[in-house]
């Protein structure tokens, strides 16, 4: 494998790509197009009001009660342990 310093020095001696001269115009054109497609203040206000409304309604409406499933810390409940199942009646 080549040494990284050798590779970088070879890369530094290469001529610049001529397309780099056009990159400024392309970036500025893209920024102008993005600025033209911004969301209006009225639309943003509507989204904010709707988000607040959904959040308030979601916090006011009571949720159904949640019960955690009973779990045995060692995996199976004690009633299903082999020693109790094999013991018989």
C-alpha positions as CSV (number, residue, x, y, z in Angstrom):
1,X,0.0,0.0,0.0
2,X,1.2,3.5,-0.9
3,X,2.2,6.0,1.8
4,X,-0.5,8.5,2.4
5,X,1.9,11.4,2.1
6,X,3.0,10.3,-1.3
7,X,-0.6,10.0,-2.5
8,X,-1.4,13.5,-1.2
9,X,1.6,15.1,-2.7
10,X,0.8,13.5,-6.1
11,X,-2.8,14.7,-5.7
12,X,-1.5,18.2,-5.0
13,X,0.4,18.3,-8.3
14,X,-2.6,17.5,-10.4
15,X,-4.3,20.3,-12.3
16,X,-7.6,21.6,-11.0
17,X,-10.8,20.4,-12.6
18,X,-12.2,23.0,-15.0
19,X,-15.7,22.4,-13.8
20,X,-14.8,24.1,-10.4
21,X,-15.0,27.5,-12.1
22,X,-18.8,26.9,-12.6
23,X,-19.5,25.7,-9.1
24,X,-20.2,29.2,-7.7
25,X,-23.0,29.9,-10.1
26,X,-24.5,26.4,-9.5
27,X,-24.5,26.9,-5.7
28,X,-26.0,30.4,-6.0
29,X,-28.7,29.2,-8.4
30,X,-29.6,26.4,-6.0
31,X,-29.8,28.8,-3.0
32,X,-32.1,31.1,-5.0
33,X,-34.4,28.3,-5.9
34,X,-34.5,27.1,-2.3
35,X,-35.3,30.6,-1.1
36,X,-38.1,30.9,-3.6
37,X,-39.8,27.7,-2.4
38,X,-39.9,28.6,1.3
39,X,-43.1,28.0,3.3
40,X,-45.1,31.1,3.9
41,X,-45.6,32.5,7.4
42,X,-49.3,31.8,7.3
43,X,-48.7,28.1,6.5
44,X,-46.1,27.9,9.3
45,X,-48.6,29.5,11.8
46,X,-51.2,27.0,10.8
47,X,-48.9,24.1,11.4
48,X,-47.9,25.5,14.8
49,X,-51.5,26.0,15.9
50,X,-52.4,22.5,14.8
51,X,-49.4,20.9,16.5
52,X,-50.3,22.7,19.8
53,X,-53.9,21.7,19.5
54,X,-53.0,18.0,18.9
55,X,-50.6,18.1,21.8
56,X,-53.1,19.7,24.2
57,X,-55.9,17.3,23.2
58,X,-53.5,14.3,23.5
59,X,-52.5,15.3,27.0
60,X,-56.1,16.1,28.2
61,X,-57.8,12.9,26.9
62,X,-57.3,10.1,29.4
63,X,-55.6,7.0,28.2
64,X,-56.9,3.6,29.1
65,X,-55.2,2.1,32.2
66,X,-52.1,0.1,31.5
67,X,-51.3,-3.0,33.5
68,X,-47.9,-4.6,33.4
69,X,-47.8,-8.3,32.8
70,X,-46.8,-10.3,35.8
71,X,-43.4,-11.8,35.2
72,X,-41.4,-14.2,37.2
73,X,-37.7,-13.1,37.6
74,X,-36.3,-16.5,36.6
75,X,-38.4,-16.9,33.4
76,X,-41.3,-19.3,34.1
77,X,-43.7,-18.8,36.9
78,X,-43.2,-21.0,39.9
79,X,-46.5,-22.9,39.2
80,X,-45.0,-24.1,35.9
81,X,-41.6,-25.3,37.4
82,X,-40.7,-28.9,36.6
83,X,-40.7,-29.9,40.2
84,X,-44.3,-28.8,40.6
85,X,-45.4,-30.3,37.3
86,X,-43.9,-33.7,38.0
87,X,-45.2,-33.9,41.6
88,X,-48.6,-35.0,40.5
89,X,-51.8,-34.5,42.5
